Structures are given as structure tokens and as C-alpha cells.
């Protein structure tokens, strides 16, 4: 079997191959959408979490009968793959309340695709104490349905072990991202996307082994990316294909950091170790994950301008830290068409980037390689400005 980046390339080219093998060997595979389903609870019961992703190369032909064309094309792509039988190997699905469309899609999936097991976590959209308490209760409900489905008890010991394994994966991902800090970075942005897609397609222990192999290989190789004048963060909607990053890096930039859900946004926050592991999990998935779908309170002081800037700092301050640590000199704000939770965030984020002196460009695109190709001239002009 191939190892390291060669293994990553194999999985990226055929995501379902490994979990199909595992299913044939008796494992149960549970698909999950976005970053809010609590995957540790699946791992703790020997279920294999498998991230539901779309396919830029697959025309959407069936999903439009179930989801309007004026909603997120990524979610339509995922639904389309499900309707075409591309996810028939799943033994169940877990959805959470990310955006309004994903919430509706969870129920549409359950109604029309009839998965053997389906659960929806109605994740709160605020982080105050009442919301945190509500989220803990929702995880108890999730646990109950998992125990009924598997016939096993989800003990604190099992859950604590799963938390440690997943936290280990998050530490390894951070180590992988640290390899992008030098100039030039030791791993390209496109390679990183492939690694993250591969990790999301494997059981967590196999993903950890793959990450260790990749990190060791990258540290020892001599043919990494070349130095380029632009070092960029890519922020925004999901990126589960290398097409956009390939485009940017082909024009004279290194994508050295991201803030997307198949990347740092999902993997950087750890689960705090608590007496009841569900408490740490509830806080991690509600509070620690940074997403535009979650509203965070800012304490006002009576000065409208100061309040606004304090709010921006509360919402986006971590990006300033990323820019400093990864030596970034530009930001690409990319949003899928009809992705409202990211689109509505852009004006405030542009104000914040301006306040810290970091240039950015806003790109809206459809979930297709044809649409991405049309952005080439705009990206090139932006790179010339910051180069």
C-alpha cells in the first residue's frame, strides 16, 4: 500500500474506496455533514465517521427536484450524490444545524433517501449559558439514539478515549499547518487540501497514521514549493477540491493558511478534558468552533464606533494571529454563490482587514471548475497589487 502523499493522492482520487473496504469487513460507516456533528461519539462506539463532501466534476442533475437552485451549490452537490447512490454504502447519517439550508436538507435526506440511521443535532446559534446547557442536553439525545442503534453503552471511559484520539488528530493537523510557516512553505496549499480531504475520508486512527507519514515525508523532502511574493490566507465557504487553490498558486502565490471547514476551522480547536466528556464536547462544538453561523455577544460601552470595532475584534481577531504566525500579506475571501452565512459576513470582515492593514479580495463563485476559471484575471490583478 502506498504511504504518505502518494496515499493521500489515492484517497483524494477515490474517497469511498477505504470505507467501502471497512464496510465489507463489518464496520459501520456514518456520514456526517459540516463541522458540528460530534464525531467523537461515533468513534467511541466503533462507528466510522465519514465526511459528506460534494464533487466539482459531477454535474448536478437530480438534486434540483429536492432543493431550489437558489441555495448553496455545495449542498446541492452533496444531495445530488446521495440521490445518485454515491453514498449508498453509509449505514447512517448525522446532520447538525449549520445553516438553514443544511437544516432543511437533513430532513429531506432522511425522508427521501431512507438511511438505516439518521440523527439531527439542532445546534444552537448563540454561545450564552442557556445555549450551552441546551447543547449538552442535545448530546444526551444523540447518545441515546446511538446506543439504541448499536446496542452498546456509550460510557465516559469510551468517550474519553475517543476524545483523546481526535485531539491527537487535531494536534497533528496543527503540526502539518506549521510546515506552511517558513518561506517558502514546506507544503503547498493544494497539497494541504488533498491531505485534509483524505483525513476526512478515513477512520480517525488511520487518519492519524497518514498525517504522521505525511509530516515526516514533507520534513525530509527537497522539492517543496518555491518562494513567491504573495503569501495568502483563504477564508470562507467550504473548499473540498484543489481547483481554486491550484488557480491561485499557479499565478504566483503560496496559500499558506486557510479558514475553511475542511481545514483549520474544523481541526484547530481541541476538546477540553472534563469530568463528563460531554461537557467538553458541547463547549468545543458550540463555542470553540469559529463560524459565521454562530452569534457571539460583545459587551457595549456606549461608543458606537468603538463597539463596532470591539465586535470585529471578537469575531475576526484570530485572523490577525494567523496573519502574523504564517507571515501573510493578503486574504482571499471566497464565498459560494447563495452561501448567505459567509456572504453576509464579508462587509464586516473587509472592514476588519482594512483596520489591520491586510489587503483582501472578495470572490463569489459557483461550485464548478468552469466558474472558478472565470476568476483568473481578478486573482492575477490582486496578486500584482500585493506583490
C-alpha positions as CSV (number, residue, x, y, z in Angstrom):
1,X,0.0,0.0,0.0
2,X,1.2,3.5,-0.8
3,X,2.1,5.8,2.1
4,X,2.4,9.5,2.7
5,X,1.5,11.9,-0.1
6,X,1.1,9.0,-2.6
7,X,-1.6,7.5,-0.3
8,X,-3.2,10.9,0.0
9,X,-3.4,11.1,-3.8
10,X,-5.1,7.7,-3.9
11,X,-7.7,8.6,-1.3
12,X,-8.3,12.0,-2.8
13,X,-9.0,10.4,-6.2
14,X,-11.4,7.8,-4.7
15,X,-12.7,8.8,-1.3
16,X,-15.0,5.9,-0.8
17,X,-12.5,3.1,-1.5
18,X,-11.2,2.6,2.0
19,X,-14.5,2.9,3.9
20,X,-16.1,0.5,1.4
21,X,-13.4,-2.0,2.3
22,X,-14.0,-1.4,6.0
23,X,-17.8,-1.9,5.5
24,X,-17.1,-5.2,3.7
25,X,-15.1,-6.2,6.8
26,X,-18.1,-5.5,9.1
27,X,-17.5,-1.8,10.1
28,X,-20.5,0.6,10.1
29,X,-19.9,3.9,8.3
30,X,-21.8,7.0,9.4
31,X,-21.8,10.0,7.1
32,X,-21.8,13.5,8.7
33,X,-22.2,16.9,7.2
34,X,-20.1,20.0,8.1
35,X,-18.2,20.5,11.3
36,X,-20.9,20.5,14.0
37,X,-21.8,16.8,14.4
38,X,-19.9,15.4,17.4
39,X,-17.8,12.7,15.7
40,X,-16.1,11.6,18.9
41,X,-19.4,10.0,19.9
42,X,-19.3,7.9,16.7
43,X,-15.7,6.8,17.2
44,X,-16.4,5.8,20.8
45,X,-18.9,3.2,19.6
46,X,-16.6,1.8,16.9
47,X,-18.6,3.6,14.2
48,X,-16.5,5.2,11.4
49,X,-17.2,8.9,10.8
50,X,-17.2,9.8,7.1
51,X,-17.4,13.4,6.0
52,X,-20.0,14.1,3.3
53,X,-18.5,16.2,0.5
54,X,-19.6,17.2,-2.9
55,X,-18.0,16.7,-6.3
56,X,-17.0,19.6,-8.6
57,X,-16.7,17.2,-11.5
58,X,-20.2,15.8,-11.2
59,X,-23.0,17.8,-12.8
60,X,-26.0,18.4,-10.6
61,X,-28.9,16.7,-12.3
62,X,-31.1,15.2,-9.6
63,X,-30.9,17.5,-6.6
64,X,-32.8,20.4,-8.2
65,X,-36.0,18.4,-7.8
66,X,-35.5,18.5,-4.0
67,X,-33.5,21.7,-3.3
68,X,-34.1,25.1,-5.0
69,X,-31.4,26.2,-7.4
70,X,-31.0,29.4,-5.4
71,X,-29.4,27.7,-2.5
72,X,-25.8,26.6,-1.8
73,X,-24.4,24.7,-4.8
74,X,-22.2,22.6,-2.4
75,X,-25.2,21.3,-0.5
76,X,-27.0,20.6,-3.8
77,X,-24.0,18.7,-4.9
78,X,-23.9,16.6,-1.8
79,X,-27.7,15.9,-2.1
80,X,-27.2,15.1,-5.8
81,X,-24.5,12.5,-5.0
82,X,-26.8,10.9,-2.4
83,X,-29.7,10.7,-4.8
84,X,-27.4,9.1,-7.4
85,X,-26.4,6.3,-5.0
86,X,-22.9,7.6,-4.4
87,X,-23.4,7.4,-0.6
88,X,-25.3,4.1,-0.5
89,X,-22.5,2.5,1.4
90,X,-23.4,4.5,4.5
91,X,-25.1,2.9,7.5
92,X,-26.5,6.2,8.7
93,X,-26.1,9.9,8.7
94,X,-25.7,12.7,11.3
95,X,-26.6,16.3,10.5
96,X,-26.4,19.4,12.6
97,X,-27.9,22.9,12.3
98,X,-25.2,24.6,10.4
99,X,-27.0,27.0,8.0
100,X,-30.7,27.0,7.3
101,X,-30.3,25.1,4.1
102,X,-28.3,22.3,5.7
103,X,-31.0,22.0,8.4
104,X,-33.7,21.5,5.7
105,X,-31.5,19.2,3.8
106,X,-31.1,16.9,6.8
107,X,-34.8,16.3,6.8
108,X,-35.1,15.9,3.1
109,X,-32.2,13.4,3.1
110,X,-34.0,11.3,5.8
111,X,-37.3,11.5,4.0
112,X,-36.2,10.5,0.5
113,X,-33.0,8.5,1.0
114,X,-34.3,6.4,3.9
115,X,-30.9,5.9,5.7
116,X,-30.9,3.0,8.2
117,X,-30.0,5.5,11.0
118,X,-30.4,9.3,10.9
119,X,-30.0,11.9,13.6
120,X,-30.2,15.7,13.6
121,X,-28.5,17.8,16.2
122,X,-30.2,21.2,16.4
123,X,-27.0,23.0,17.4
124,X,-27.8,26.4,19.0
125,X,-26.7,29.6,17.2
126,X,-25.6,31.5,20.3
127,X,-23.0,30.8,23.0
128,X,-24.5,32.1,26.2
129,X,-25.1,29.8,29.2
130,X,-28.6,28.8,28.2
131,X,-27.4,27.7,24.8
132,X,-24.5,25.7,26.3
133,X,-26.9,23.9,28.6
134,X,-29.2,23.2,25.7
135,X,-26.4,21.8,23.6
136,X,-25.4,19.4,26.4
137,X,-28.9,18.1,26.5
138,X,-28.9,17.7,22.7
139,X,-25.8,15.5,23.0
140,X,-27.6,13.3,25.6
141,X,-30.3,12.8,23.0
142,X,-27.7,11.9,20.4
143,X,-26.1,9.5,22.7
144,X,-29.4,7.8,23.3
145,X,-30.1,7.2,19.6
146,X,-26.5,5.9,19.1
147,X,-26.9,3.4,21.9
148,X,-30.2,2.2,20.6
149,X,-28.7,1.8,17.1
150,X,-25.6,-0.1,18.2
151,X,-26.9,-1.9,21.3
152,X,-23.9,-0.6,23.2
153,X,-23.5,1.7,26.2
154,X,-21.5,4.9,25.5
155,X,-19.5,5.1,28.7
156,X,-17.5,8.0,29.8
157,X,-14.4,5.9,29.5
158,X,-15.1,5.1,25.8
159,X,-15.9,8.7,25.1
160,X,-12.8,10.0,26.9
161,X,-10.6,7.7,24.8
162,X,-12.3,8.9,21.6
163,X,-11.7,12.5,22.6
164,X,-8.0,11.8,23.1
165,X,-7.7,10.1,19.7
166,X,-9.5,13.0,17.9
167,X,-7.5,15.6,19.9
168,X,-4.3,13.8,18.7
169,X,-5.5,14.3,15.1
170,X,-6.0,18.0,15.7
171,X,-2.5,18.3,17.1
172,X,-1.1,16.6,14.1
173,X,-3.1,18.8,11.7
174,X,-1.7,21.8,13.6
175,X,1.8,20.4,13.1
176,X,1.1,19.9,9.4
177,X,0.0,23.6,9.2
178,X,3.1,24.7,11.0
179,X,5.1,23.4,8.0
180,X,3.5,26.2,6.0
181,X,5.0,28.9,8.2
182,X,8.5,29.0,6.6
183,X,9.2,31.0,3.4
184,X,8.8,29.1,1.2
185,X,6.3,26.8,2.9
186,X,7.3,23.1,3.0
187,X,3.9,22.0,1.7
188,X,1.7,23.8,-0.8
189,X,-1.9,24.9,-0.3
190,X,-3.2,22.4,-2.8
191,X,-1.3,19.5,-1.2
192,X,-2.8,20.6,2.1
193,X,-6.3,20.4,0.7
194,X,-5.7,16.9,-0.6
195,X,-4.4,15.8,2.8
196,X,-7.4,17.3,4.7
197,X,-9.9,15.6,2.3
198,X,-8.1,12.3,2.7
199,X,-8.1,12.6,6.5
200,X,-11.9,13.3,6.5
201,X,-12.4,10.1,4.5
202,X,-10.7,7.7,6.9
203,X,-11.2,6.3,10.4
204,X,-9.5,8.7,12.9
205,X,-6.7,6.2,13.8
206,X,-5.8,5.7,10.1
207,X,-6.0,9.4,9.6
208,X,-3.5,9.9,12.4
209,X,-1.1,7.4,10.9
210,X,-1.4,9.1,7.5
211,X,-0.8,12.5,9.0
212,X,2.4,11.2,10.7
213,X,3.6,9.8,7.4
214,X,2.9,12.9,5.5
215,X,4.6,15.2,8.1
216,X,7.7,13.0,8.2
217,X,7.8,12.9,4.4
218,X,7.4,16.7,4.0
219,X,10.1,17.4,6.5
220,X,12.6,15.3,4.6
221,X,11.9,16.2,1.0
222,X,13.9,18.8,-1.0
223,X,11.3,19.6,-3.8
224,X,8.7,21.7,-1.9
225,X,7.1,24.9,-3.1
226,X,9.2,27.7,-4.5
227,X,9.2,31.1,-2.7
228,X,6.6,33.5,-4.1
229,X,5.9,37.2,-3.3
230,X,2.3,36.6,-2.1
231,X,1.5,34.6,1.0
232,X,-2.2,34.2,1.4
233,X,-5.0,33.1,3.7
234,X,-8.1,31.7,2.0
235,X,-11.2,32.4,4.1
236,X,-14.8,31.4,3.6
237,X,-17.0,28.7,2.2
238,X,-16.0,25.1,2.1
239,X,-13.1,24.1,-0.1
240,X,-13.1,20.3,-0.7
241,X,-11.3,20.4,-4.1
242,X,-7.9,21.8,-5.1
243,X,-9.2,23.7,-8.1
244,X,-9.4,27.2,-6.5
245,X,-6.1,26.9,-4.7
246,X,-4.4,25.4,-7.8
247,X,-5.6,28.5,-9.7
248,X,-4.2,30.9,-7.1
249,X,-0.9,29.2,-6.6
250,X,-0.4,29.0,-10.4
251,X,-0.5,32.8,-10.6
252,X,2.4,33.4,-8.2
253,X,1.2,33.0,-4.7
254,X,1.6,30.5,-1.9
255,X,-1.6,29.7,0.0
256,X,-0.1,29.3,3.5
257,X,-3.2,29.4,5.7
258,X,-6.9,28.8,5.4
259,X,-10.0,29.5,7.5
260,X,-12.4,26.9,5.9
261,X,-14.3,23.9,7.2
262,X,-12.1,21.3,5.6
263,X,-9.1,22.8,7.3
264,X,-8.1,24.9,10.3
265,X,-11.7,25.9,11.2
266,X,-12.6,22.3,11.9
267,X,-9.3,21.0,13.3
268,X,-7.6,23.7,15.4
269,X,-9.9,23.8,18.5
270,X,-9.3,20.9,20.9
271,X,-11.8,19.4,23.2
272,X,-11.1,20.4,26.8
273,X,-10.8,17.4,29.1
274,X,-13.7,17.5,31.6
275,X,-15.1,15.1,34.2
276,X,-18.1,14.4,32.0
277,X,-16.6,14.3,28.4
278,X,-19.9,15.5,27.0
279,X,-19.3,18.9,28.7
280,X,-16.0,19.4,26.9
281,X,-17.6,18.2,23.6
282,X,-20.6,20.5,24.0
283,X,-18.4,23.6,24.5
284,X,-15.9,22.7,21.8
285,X,-18.6,22.2,19.1
286,X,-20.7,25.2,20.1
287,X,-18.2,27.8,21.4
288,X,-14.7,27.0,20.3
289,X,-15.5,26.4,16.6
290,X,-15.4,29.7,14.8
291,X,-18.1,30.0,12.2
292,X,-20.3,32.8,10.9
293,X,-23.4,30.7,11.8
294,X,-22.7,31.3,15.5
295,X,-23.5,34.7,17.1
296,X,-21.2,35.9,19.8
297,X,-22.0,38.6,22.2
298,X,-19.9,41.8,22.5
299,X,-20.3,43.9,25.6
300,X,-21.2,47.5,24.5
301,X,-19.6,50.6,26.1
302,X,-21.8,53.3,24.7
303,X,-19.4,54.3,21.9
304,X,-21.0,53.0,18.6
305,X,-17.7,53.1,16.6
306,X,-15.8,51.5,19.5
307,X,-18.5,48.9,20.0
308,X,-18.3,48.0,16.3
309,X,-14.5,47.6,16.3
310,X,-14.7,45.6,19.5
311,X,-17.2,43.3,17.8
312,X,-15.0,42.9,14.8
313,X,-12.0,42.1,17.0
314,X,-14.1,39.5,18.9
315,X,-15.3,37.9,15.6
316,X,-12.1,38.1,13.5
317,X,-9.2,38.6,15.8
318,X,-7.9,35.1,15.3
319,X,-7.2,36.0,11.6
320,X,-4.7,38.7,12.8
321,X,-2.9,36.0,14.7
322,X,-2.9,33.7,11.6
323,X,-1.5,36.6,9.5
324,X,1.3,37.1,12.0
325,X,2.2,33.5,12.5
326,X,2.1,32.5,8.9
327,X,3.6,35.8,7.5
328,X,0.5,36.5,5.4
329,X,0.3,39.6,3.2
330,X,-3.1,39.1,1.6
331,X,-6.5,37.4,2.1
332,X,-8.9,35.8,-0.4
333,X,-12.4,36.0,0.8
334,X,-14.2,33.3,-1.3
335,X,-17.9,32.6,-1.0
336,X,-20.0,30.1,-2.8
337,X,-23.0,31.7,-4.5
338,X,-26.0,31.7,-2.2
339,X,-23.9,30.9,0.9
340,X,-25.6,33.6,2.9
341,X,-23.8,32.9,6.3
342,X,-20.5,33.8,4.6
343,X,-21.8,36.4,2.2
344,X,-23.3,38.5,4.9
345,X,-20.0,38.3,6.9
346,X,-17.9,39.8,4.1
347,X,-18.6,43.6,4.6
348,X,-17.6,43.4,8.3
349,X,-14.6,41.2,7.6
350,X,-13.4,43.7,4.9
351,X,-13.6,46.5,7.5
352,X,-11.6,44.4,9.9
353,X,-8.9,43.6,7.3
354,X,-8.7,47.2,6.4
355,X,-8.3,48.1,10.1
356,X,-5.2,45.8,10.4
357,X,-3.8,46.8,7.1
358,X,-4.2,43.5,5.3
359,X,-5.4,43.7,1.7
360,X,-8.2,41.3,0.6
361,X,-10.2,40.4,-2.5
362,X,-13.8,39.1,-2.5
363,X,-14.6,36.2,-4.9
364,X,-18.0,34.8,-5.3
365,X,-18.2,31.6,-7.3
366,X,-20.4,28.6,-8.2
367,X,-19.4,25.1,-7.2
368,X,-17.8,24.2,-10.5
369,X,-14.4,24.4,-12.2
370,X,-15.8,26.4,-15.1
371,X,-16.9,29.1,-12.7
372,X,-13.5,29.2,-10.9
373,X,-11.7,29.6,-14.2
374,X,-13.5,32.9,-14.8
375,X,-11.9,34.4,-11.7
376,X,-8.3,34.1,-13.0
377,X,-8.0,37.7,-14.2
378,X,-9.2,39.1,-10.9
379,X,-6.9,37.0,-8.8
380,X,-4.0,37.9,-11.1
381,X,-4.7,41.6,-10.7
382,X,-4.9,41.3,-6.9
383,X,-1.6,39.5,-6.7
384,X,0.1,42.1,-8.8
385,X,-1.1,44.7,-6.3
386,X,0.2,43.0,-3.2
387,X,3.3,41.6,-5.0
